[in-house]
């Protein structure tokens, strides 16, 4: 059985030598992979791409350098926990059917409204459950097991909230960000509905046309209940629109003068804004992410994501790149810091795909 193929370029010309390593018994025509290789050899030889073909028999169990060093590779799902890259073995899962969203019933709508109201008023645990159960019993007296119904709904709410926070953290730590942005609308230019709609459309266009990436949430100020938008943003070099100028004004919330960095485009289109520059240390060790997650917990607002922000990446990792293992419900592996490169593995910049014509007519130089 043929196990590996290697094309070696000759220094004097563009012809190649094809070396086939493995156990070779007869012509091995019963093996589909062998047939594919032999067909490839025939085609390359016919068109003059191969000067000679060498068949080498190697006994079973003999380690062949260059070919067998990939046996220690496994496929992992890799995320960042804020300090290190963590790899989780990727398991093959059976394909599931396409799930359809369940339509909300009257009880679902009433529960969601009461739950949000209770959270906004600072109710927690038992007080929250008792409040929701009393109100739901008044609205739906026909439900006999209301206590179990409410308890199950609350558990599901907290589970969904935990998953949303985990997804947000992993996206924030895995990707690069260089701005923490706050945008508030001007009453003369927008109301709440138009502010939400036009800001999301504006950011979507900036993502498509200028490569901006963002993840944020709409929230209301505690005192004024005025809607504004907080987001982490990545703006590539040279893709900022408008001008960012430093301004000093009075903050009614803090009761003192403050320095903001206002963008002229967003000031003209929406209202007050602040484009505060971030670095990696401020993001990982500051309170930016926790600040955003606080509003997700309080209001239950949906997070606004741009496209192209992975939560984790899937790639092959060698055993030598693993620092240690740990148990966290499942076995996870801590990777060395230099294994993952952002530009290569996460940003996934696309390079020109080489064709067979490129390879054989303009082969890469071999030192």
Protein Blocks (a to p, Z undefined) as FASTA:
>chain_A
ZZbdcddddfkbmcdcdddedddehjllmpmklmmmmmmmmmmmmnopafbdcdddddeh
iacehklmmmmgccdddddehjaccdddddddddddddddddddfklmmmmmmmmmmmmn
opahjlmmmmmmmmmmmmmmmlmklmlmmmmmmmmmmmmmmmmmmmmmmmmmmpccfbdc
dddddfklpcfklmmmmmmmmmmmmmmmnopacdddddddfklopacddddddddehiag
cjddddddddfklopacdddddfklmmmnmccddddddfklmmmmmklmmmmmmmmmnop
acdddehiafbdcddddfklpmbdcdehiacddddfklpcfklmmnopacddddfklmmm
mccddZZ
